[in-house]
Amino acid sequence: ERRLASALEWLRRAPWEYISVSLSSLWNTVESVMTEPGKQAPDFMHVLRELVEAYQAFEACAIPHIRKQGLTPAQFDVIATLGNTEGMTFKELGRRTLIYKTTLTSVVDRLESRGLIERVPAEIDRRSTIARLTAAGESLFQTVFPAHSELLRKHLEQLDDAEMQDAIRILRRLRTAFNPDSDR
């Protein structure tokens, strides 16, 4: 149980790009506790198991589709976040994508080198830089975002309206259980 508490604490603090790796580690911890002879796993362990398996199933569906578009998941996230906007500061982009600052810079660097993103000084505060899609980036967004949204819709429409609302409510509650300050 101490190992599990340690894994949960690390998960709570982990930057988003490490979540998949940490979920695998958490899963191994959960599995080892659940398989100890004579031990009954508490309910929260079953919740964690389902959460980990759902996330892994989501990744197994989403990531190959994103990679087929010639993007990494982080690159897709940046393109999708900047699509249909006039651009945004790196601070706002990082907040919306949940990508750690140093990783975000290298992701934007790669997208900029491909001619998909440009950096421009912010009009209000010249110390800030705005990242925005170029015409090529906007064209890519118009192609990949609808295709990816459709893929996800096909999977999620297996839930009826009541199940969809239940999932939203439960996932929000889980988020606030781990991060009481989240107010989205």
C-alpha positions in Angstrom: 0.0 0.0 0.0 2.9 2.3 0.6 4.1 1.7 -2.9 0.7 2.5 -4.3 0.5 5.7 -2.3 4.0 6.7 -3.6 2.9 5.9 -7.2 -0.3 7.9 -6.8 1.6 10.9 -5.4 4.0 10.8 -8.3 1.1 10.6 -10.8 -0.6 13.6 -9.2 2.6 15.7 -9.7 3.7 14.3 -13.1 3.8 16.5 -16.2 1.2 15.4 -18.7 3.7 13.9 -21.2 4.8 11.3 -18.5 1.2 10.2 -17.6 1.2 7.2 -20.0 4.5 5.9 -18.6 3.3 6.6 -15.0 0.0 4.8 -15.7 1.9 1.7 -16.7 4.0 1.9 -13.5 0.8 2.5 -11.5 -0.8 -0.4 -13.2 2.1 -2.7 -12.3 1.8 -1.6 -8.7 -1.9 -2.1 -8.7 -1.6 -5.5 -10.3 1.1 -6.6 -7.8 -1.1 -5.6 -4.8 -4.2 -7.2 -6.3 -2.5 -10.5 -6.9 -0.9 -10.9 -3.4 -2.3 -14.2 -1.9 -5.1 -13.7 0.6 -5.4 -10.0 -0.2 -8.7 -8.5 -1.3 -8.1 -5.4 -3.4 -10.0 -2.3 -2.1 -12.5 -0.6 -4.4 -10.2 2.3 -5.2 -7.7 -0.2 -6.7 -10.4 -1.5 -9.1 -11.2 2.1 -10.1 -7.5 2.7 -10.8 -7.3 -0.5 -12.8 -10.3 0.6 -15.0 -8.9 4.1 -15.3 -5.5 2.8 -16.5 -7.0 0.3 -18.9 -9.4 2.9 -20.3 -6.6 5.3 -20.9 -4.4 2.7 -22.5 -7.3 1.7 -24.8 -7.8 5.3 -25.7 -4.1 5.7 -26.5 -4.0 2.4 -28.5 -6.8 3.8 -30.7 -5.8 7.5 -30.9 -2.0 7.4 -31.2 -1.7 5.3 -34.3 -4.2 7.5 -36.1 -2.3 10.6 -35.1 1.0 9.0 -36.3 -0.6 8.1 -39.6 -1.1 11.9 -40.1 2.7 12.4 -39.7 2.4 13.9 -36.3 3.4 13.0 -32.7 0.6 13.2 -30.1 2.2 16.4 -28.7 2.4 17.9 -32.2 -1.2 17.0 -32.9 -2.3 18.6 -29.6 -0.6 21.8 -30.5 -2.0 21.9 -34.1 -5.5 21.1 -32.7 -5.3 23.7 -30.0 -4.1 26.5 -32.4 -6.6 25.5 -35.1 -9.3 28.1 -35.8 -7.6 30.7 -33.5 -5.4 33.8 -34.2 -2.7 32.0 -32.2 -1.9 32.3 -28.5 1.0 32.9 -26.1 3.2 30.0 -25.1 1.9 30.3 -21.6 -1.7 29.9 -22.8 -0.8 27.1 -25.3 1.0 25.2 -22.5 -2.0 25.6 -20.2 -4.5 24.4 -22.8 -2.4 21.5 -24.0 -1.0 20.4 -20.6 2.5 20.1 -22.3 5.4 20.9 -20.1 7.2 24.2 -21.0 10.5 22.7 -22.2 8.7 20.0 -24.2 6.3 22.6 -25.7 9.2 24.7 -27.0 10.8 21.7 -28.8 7.4 20.7 -30.2 6.8 24.2 -31.6 10.4 24.3 -32.9 9.8 21.1 -34.9 6.4 22.3 -36.2 8.0 25.6 -37.1 10.8 23.9 -39.0 8.1 22.1 -41.0 6.5 25.4 -41.9 3.3 24.6 -39.9 3.7 27.2 -37.1 5.2 30.7 -36.9 6.2 32.8 -33.9 5.2 36.4 -33.8 5.6 39.1 -31.1 2.5 39.7 -29.1 0.9 43.1 -29.9 0.0 43.9 -26.3 3.2 42.7 -24.6 6.2 42.5 -26.9 8.0 40.3 -24.3 5.5 37.6 -25.1 5.5 35.5 -28.3 2.4 34.2 -30.1 2.5 30.8 -31.7 0.1 30.6 -34.6 -0.6 28.2 -37.5 0.8 29.2 -40.9 -1.5 28.6 -44.0 0.1 25.1 -44.3 -0.6 24.5 -40.6 -4.2 25.6 -40.9 -4.6 23.4 -43.9 -3.2 20.4 -42.0 -5.5 21.2 -39.1 -8.5 21.3 -41.5 -7.6 17.8 -42.6 -6.4 16.0 -39.5 -8.7 17.4 -36.8 -12.0 16.4 -38.4 -10.6 12.9 -39.3 -9.4 12.4 -35.7 -12.7 13.8 -34.2 -14.6 11.4 -36.4 -12.5 8.4 -35.2 -13.1 9.3 -31.6 -16.8 10.0 -32.2 -17.3 6.5 -33.6 -15.9 5.0 -30.5 -17.7 7.2 -28.0 -21.1 7.1 -29.7 -21.2 3.5 -28.3 -22.4 5.2 -25.1 -26.0 6.4 -25.0 -26.8 10.0 -23.8 -27.2 9.0 -20.2 -23.9 7.0 -20.2 -22.1 10.0 -21.8 -23.4 12.3 -19.1 -22.5 9.8 -16.4 -19.0 9.5 -17.8 -18.5 13.3 -17.9 -19.8 13.6 -14.3 -17.6 10.8 -13.0 -14.5 11.9 -14.8 -14.9 15.5 -13.5 -15.3 14.1 -10.0 -12.1 12.0 -10.4 -10.2 15.0 -11.7 -11.3 17.2 -8.7 -10.5 14.3 -6.3 -6.9 14.4 -7.5 -6.8 18.2 -8.1 -9.3 20.1 -5.9 -8.2 23.4 -7.5 -9.3 22.4 -11.0 -12.4 24.3 -11.9 -13.0 23.4 -15.5 
